[in-house]
Amino acid sequence: MNIEVGSYEAKTKLPELLRGIQTGKRYTITLRGEPIAELVPAEPGPQALSAAAVEDMLSFMASRPSIAGVDIRALRDEGRA
């Protein structure tokens, strides 16, 4: 759902627009009737999510010396036939 909003209205009703964004709405901000910007929900890309997960896992493992020598591949393959 794409809704056109004038720049003045976008400025004065930004909190309301942001609540709409949270529900999935998309806005086109116009200036004198001409589209100048899109206000859409932020979506992190899959690579950013994967990189963050790997970084979290590595920092978790580094903070616990008792699991530093664990072979993750062996754990993954355990019980597979």
C-alpha positions in Angstrom: 0.0 0.0 0.0 1.7 3.3 -1.2 0.3 6.6 0.1 1.2 10.0 -1.2 2.0 12.6 1.5 3.1 16.2 1.1 6.4 17.2 2.6 4.8 19.6 5.1 2.4 16.9 6.3 5.3 14.3 6.5 7.2 16.8 8.7 4.3 17.5 11.0 3.0 13.9 11.2 6.3 11.9 11.2 5.5 9.8 14.3 2.1 8.8 12.8 3.8 7.9 9.5 6.4 5.8 11.4 3.6 3.9 13.1 2.1 3.3 9.7 5.5 2.0 8.5 5.5 -0.5 11.3 2.3 -1.9 10.1 3.6 -2.3 6.5 2.5 0.9 4.9 4.7 2.7 2.4 4.7 6.5 1.7 5.7 8.6 -1.2 6.7 12.1 0.0 5.9 14.8 -2.5 7.0 18.4 -2.9 4.6 20.5 -4.9 3.0 17.4 -6.3 6.3 15.8 -7.5 7.5 12.6 -5.8 10.8 13.3 -4.0 11.3 10.4 -1.5 10.0 7.0 -0.5 9.4 6.2 3.2 9.4 2.4 3.4 10.1 -0.2 6.1 13.8 -1.0 6.7 14.8 -4.5 5.8 18.2 -5.8 6.6 19.6 -7.9 3.8 20.2 -11.7 4.3 24.0 -11.2 4.2 23.9 -8.7 7.0 21.8 -11.1 9.1 24.1 -14.0 8.4 27.2 -11.9 9.1 25.8 -10.8 12.4 24.9 -14.3 13.4 28.4 -15.5 12.6 29.9 -12.6 14.6 27.6 -13.4 17.6 28.6 -17.1 17.5 32.3 -16.3 17.3 32.2 -13.8 20.2 30.1 -16.3 22.3 32.7 -19.0 21.7 35.6 -16.7 22.5 34.0 -15.7 25.8 33.8 -19.3 26.9 37.2 -21.0 27.0 35.7 -24.3 27.9 34.2 -24.6 24.4 37.0 -23.0 22.4 38.3 -26.4 21.3 34.9 -27.8 20.2 34.7 -29.1 16.7 31.5 -27.6 15.3 31.5 -29.8 12.2 31.8 -33.0 14.4 28.8 -31.8 16.5 26.8 -31.1 13.4 27.5 -34.5 11.8 27.0 -36.4 15.1 24.2 -38.9 14.7 24.0 -38.5 10.9 24.2 -41.7 9.0 
